[in-house]
Every structure is written in structure tokens, then in C-alpha cells.
Amino acid sequence: MRRTYAEIYLDRLKHNAKLLRGIHGDHPFFCPMVKANAYGHGDIAVVKTLTSIGVNAFGVVLVEEGIRLRKAGIKEKILVFGTFDRESLDEAVEFDLTPVISDRYQVNLAGQVKRKINIHLKFNTGMNRLGFDVEDAKNIFDILQNRKNLNVEGICTHFLNGEDSGADKSITEYQMEKFQSVRNVFQTATVHYLNSSALLLNLHKKHSAGARPGISIYGIKPALHTDVKIDLRPVMQLKSSIGQLHEVFKNSSVSYSATWKASKDSLIATIPIGYADGYPRHFSNQAEMLFRGHRVKVVGIVCMDYTMVDLTPFRNEKKIEIGEEIVVFGQNNHGAYHSWELARDTKTHPYELVTRISERVPRVVIGQT
């Protein structure tokens, strides 16, 4: 097996889901987002694990993602939050996927389906990406009264900033209040809009609603809430190993374009992970990795298949071996360097880190689904 791999800990996934459901309380709608291959963690293993503890609804964006889960034997409700055309809608109906409709074009397409289907409606409360205008809710309700094949099962919106609840009147709270007019129109529909941040901040206590946790299910706190006291456990760890070692003389360069030069005689390790694996080129000369419990600097340009790190501080310690473990992000018995720390250091976002890990990086699943 390739020595660069992502470990996926299913016991941590279960722990996070139980913790978040406990926060959410007794509201029946709890729908983890498993789009983008479950944020890079492996959608089939993630969904099967969550169904084993009673989770009965999941969110994707692409019809193809929903079909993949159905073909893997998943029977639970799958909501498709992306846009669709006639062909993809027909496939959604065929595989018993629930479309989340966000404009009149989609209403017209769904109205042409020759059988009764459940749908959810998405309304725009400030994100300005997808969704009907809130002011249009009554008109949409009236139109759907004449579409007898369409059953409005749920209504939802999407928060543009779930991380700002320190103010008396946060943007998120404003969106929830704005959505109240939609709730007044579609009184029998399930309401859902709580994201990870809203759950961590207990905003559901102000407006009861269903939850669609994303990043928190995978054990990563939203960016502005890393200090929130909650025992979320990172589900993914990305690891590699030393592929080669090079003695590099003072003033010699490393990697393309000579962007890094040794200030003294140095020991440089080549790690078999690069931007084709989802370790981005812009990490060049700024990211760190974990070696023997200590952080070591990435030096030179990140290549398609390789990244170099400076192990000079260890040259006089215990002999460094080819194949010795490097933690790209995660932890081992010696220390930790979590994905949100790497994201902070490289001015990116942990969402990007986990979702961009490519398919050529094996996922090593630890635990039982």
C-alpha cells in the first residue's frame, strides 16, 4: 500500500454525531452533510457508520452522489441540495432521492414528473446563492397547490455566516427571523437550517429547527469557534513517511525555482505527497508537518508528487530512517498538528484541506461501520 494515506476513525465519527444530536435535542430532523465524498472522508463508510447509530437522513449536492449511496445499499432519506435539469431530476426520482428546489424553473420540471414526489424548498435569506425570495413564499405556496404530484415535505435556508453570534443581533439570527415569514406560509413543513456553528452556539434554542451539520460531524470546529468547549474528535488524519534523505550544503536550493536556499548545511527529507494528492502548491515554504512530535518546516516548492521538509534539527539525534512516519495533519503518540492548525498557518480553511485530498490517497478505515 502507498505510504501516504488518510486514516478515517469511525468511532470518532460516531462520537461526534452522538454529541451533536445531544446538543440538538429532540428535534426529529438531523441530516449530516455527506457531499463531496463526505468532505473527503469516504461517503459510503461514513453513511453506513451513521445509519448504524440511527441517523436516517443525509445531504448531498449532486444527484450522482445520491445514486452512489443508493447503489451501495443506503435506504435512508437522501436530500439533493444542488440544481438539476430534466435528466438529473428523472434520475433523482428513479433512485428515490429528495430534490431541494430553489427556483421556479425547478418547480416546473418537478411538476412534469408523472408520479407523486416529496420535495423540499430552499429560500434565500441573505446568502444570495440559491433560493426563492422570502417575499415570494405565498406565491410559491399557491403555485404548488395546483401541482398535486408535489408534496412539500420541508423548507430551509442557508446561513451566510454562522460564526458571528457574539453580537446582540447577529447576521444568523437576522436570517432566522427573516425566515419566519416562510414558516408562517408553509406551516406543516419540516424546517431545517442549523449548521455546525449554529449548533455549537445553541441557536436552536431561539428558533426550533432541524440540523444539517457538516464540518463538525468530522470533528472540526468552524473557524471562529475553536475555543468552544466541546469534545469533537477529528475523524481524518493524513500521514506519510520519509521517502529519501538529502544532505544539502549551505546556499544550495531545494525544489523548483530555487525559492528556498539552505542557510547552513541541512538535512532535507522528501515526502511522497504533493498537489496531485491535494496538498496544495501554495503551502510551499509556509506549511509544517509533524516529525517525532515536533513541527518541521516545508521547504521549497510543493511538487505534484513530493514535498520536502527540513529535518536539520534532528540530524544529531536517533538515526533517521527511510519510511519513518510523518504526520501531515493529525496526531500520534508524540504530538498533534491538527487540520485547523495547518489551515490557520497557511491562511486557508480546514474544509478545503479535507475535501481536496484526492482519490489517489488511500483511505484506511479504522473501526466498524
PyMOL commands that set and color helices and strands:
alter all, ss='L'
color gray80, all
select helices_A, chain A and resi 10-24+35-39+43-51+63-71+86-94+104-111+134-145+171-185+196-200+203-205+215-218+223-225+256-258+275-277+281-283+312-314+339-345+350-355
alter helices_A, ss='H'
color red, helices_A
select strands_A, chain A and resi 5-9+57-60+77-80+98-101+117-124+132-133+150-156+190-194+210-211+236-241+244-248+253-254+260-261+266-271+288-291+294-299+307-310+325-332+335-337+363-366
alter strands_A, ss='S'
color yellow, strands_A
deselect
rebuild
show_as cartoon
